[in-house]
Amino acid sequence: MWFNFDSKPARFSVYEFAVVTGLRCSELPVEVRLEACQNRLRDTYFKTNAIKTSDLLKKIQKWPRGKPQEDKLKIVLVYFLESTLLSSDTKKSVSQFHLSMVDDLETFNRFPWGSVVYPATLEQLQTRDLRAKYANYKEQLEVKGKKATYTLYRFPFAFMVSILFFVLS
């Protein structure tokens, strides 16, 4: 993505994203083998498919005594992935695929998450009508006497840090 910053061309490509985040941005694997789509963490700790990021956080904060700390680490990793790198509406359910994959820490840690997070972030940043949406939302809230804000989902922090690097160089 190219943009003008103080009349100078600047870019935010997968290269800058990888440098800023440290995430692998290699080609996505054709297939990831999971144990017959079983989801041990879900079945053990949540017992429902409709798990929200807030449910993950509650489970982490009130970790059952005697339960394996490795399972807690796995839930923390999914929480970080879902709430920070792939942040979205908090009402959306956590990916069952991510909960299954994290049970194999080697596969989860080897997975090129940058190749998932970068395109999702770029899509958010390139939302063409973001300014119009914000103006419309602001107008509606001003009628109610409230301040207007908007949220960029996924991982726009990487974009902000790359702009900072550009400004400082």
C-alpha positions in Angstrom: 0.0 0.0 0.0 1.5 3.3 -1.1 0.5 6.6 0.5 1.7 10.2 0.6 3.2 11.4 3.8 4.2 15.1 3.8 4.3 14.9 0.0 6.7 12.0 0.1 5.8 8.5 -1.1 5.8 5.9 1.6 4.7 2.3 1.6 3.3 -0.3 3.9 4.1 -3.6 2.4 4.4 -7.1 3.7 8.1 -6.4 4.1 7.5 -3.5 6.5 4.8 -5.5 8.3 7.2 -8.4 8.8 10.0 -6.1 10.1 7.7 -4.4 12.6 5.8 -7.4 13.9 8.4 -10.2 13.6 5.7 -12.5 12.2 6.4 -15.0 9.5 5.0 -13.9 6.2 5.8 -16.9 4.1 3.5 -18.8 1.9 0.5 -20.4 3.7 0.7 -24.2 3.9 -1.7 -26.0 1.6 -3.0 -28.0 4.5 -2.6 -28.1 8.3 -3.1 -31.5 9.7 -5.3 -31.5 12.8 -6.3 -34.5 14.8 -9.6 -35.2 13.0 -10.9 -31.7 13.8 -11.0 -32.4 17.5 -11.0 -29.5 19.7 -9.8 -30.7 23.1 -9.4 -27.2 24.6 -13.0 -26.2 23.7 -14.4 -29.5 24.9 -12.4 -29.4 28.2 -12.8 -25.7 29.2 -15.7 -24.2 27.3 -18.1 -26.9 26.0 -19.6 -24.6 23.4 -18.7 -23.4 19.9 -19.8 -19.8 20.6 -16.6 -18.7 22.5 -15.9 -15.0 22.6 -12.5 -13.4 23.3 -14.0 -12.2 26.6 -14.6 -15.9 27.5 -11.0 -16.7 26.9 -9.9 -13.9 29.1 -12.2 -14.9 31.9 -10.9 -18.5 31.7 -7.3 -17.2 31.8 -8.0 -14.9 34.8 -9.8 -17.7 36.8 -7.7 -20.6 35.8 -9.0 -23.8 37.5 -6.6 -25.1 40.2 -4.9 -28.3 39.2 -5.4 -27.8 35.4 -2.3 -27.9 33.2 -0.4 -24.6 32.8 0.4 -25.6 29.2 -3.3 -25.5 28.4 -3.5 -22.0 30.0 -0.5 -20.9 27.7 -2.4 -22.3 24.7 -5.5 -20.3 25.6 -3.4 -17.2 26.1 -1.9 -17.6 22.7 -5.3 -17.9 21.1 -6.5 -14.9 23.1 -3.5 -12.8 21.8 -4.1 -13.9 18.3 -7.8 -13.2 18.4 -7.8 -10.0 20.5 -4.6 -8.3 19.2 -3.4 -9.6 15.8 -6.7 -10.5 14.3 -8.9 -8.2 16.5 -12.4 -7.7 15.3 -15.8 -7.1 16.8 -15.8 -8.6 20.3 -19.2 -10.2 19.7 -17.7 -12.5 17.1 -16.8 -16.1 18.0 -13.2 -17.2 18.4 -12.0 -19.4 15.5 -12.4 -23.1 16.2 -9.5 -23.7 13.8 -7.2 -21.6 16.0 -8.3 -23.4 19.1 -7.7 -26.8 17.4 -4.3 -25.7 16.0 -2.9 -24.4 19.2 -3.1 -27.8 20.8 -0.1 -28.6 18.7 2.2 -25.8 19.8 4.9 -26.7 17.2 2.4 -26.3 14.3 0.9 -23.2 15.8 4.3 -21.5 16.4 5.6 -22.5 12.9 2.4 -21.2 11.1 3.1 -18.0 9.0 0.6 -15.8 11.0 1.9 -12.7 9.2 0.5 -14.1 5.9 -3.0 -14.1 7.6 -2.7 -10.9 9.6 -1.2 -8.6 7.0 -3.9 -9.0 4.3 -6.6 -8.7 6.9 -5.0 -5.5 8.2 -4.5 -4.1 4.7 -8.1 -4.7 3.9 -9.1 -2.7 7.0 -6.8 0.1 6.1 -8.0 0.2 2.5 -11.7 0.5 3.4 -12.6 3.1 0.8 -15.6 4.6 2.5 -14.1 4.8 6.0 -14.1 8.6 6.0 -17.7 8.7 4.8 -18.8 6.1 7.4 -17.1 8.1 10.1 -18.7 11.4 9.0 -22.1 9.7 9.0 -21.6 8.1 12.4 -20.3 11.4 13.8 -23.3 13.3 12.6 -25.7 10.7 14.2 -23.9 10.9 17.5 -23.7 14.7 17.6 -27.5 14.7 17.4 -27.4 12.6 20.6 -24.7 14.8 22.2 -22.0 12.1 22.2 -18.4 12.0 20.8 -17.8 10.0 17.7 -14.9 7.5 17.4 -14.2 4.6 15.0 -12.2 1.4 15.3 -9.8 -0.1 12.9 -9.7 -3.9 13.4 -7.0 -6.4 12.8 -3.5 -5.1 13.5 -3.2 -1.4 12.5 -0.6 -0.9 15.2 2.0 -2.3 12.7 1.0 0.3 10.2 1.4 3.1 12.9 4.8 1.9 13.8 5.9 1.7 10.2 4.8 5.4 9.8 6.8 6.3 12.9 9.9 4.6 11.3 9.3 6.6 8.1 8.9 9.9 9.9 12.1 9.3 12.0 14.3 8.2 9.1 
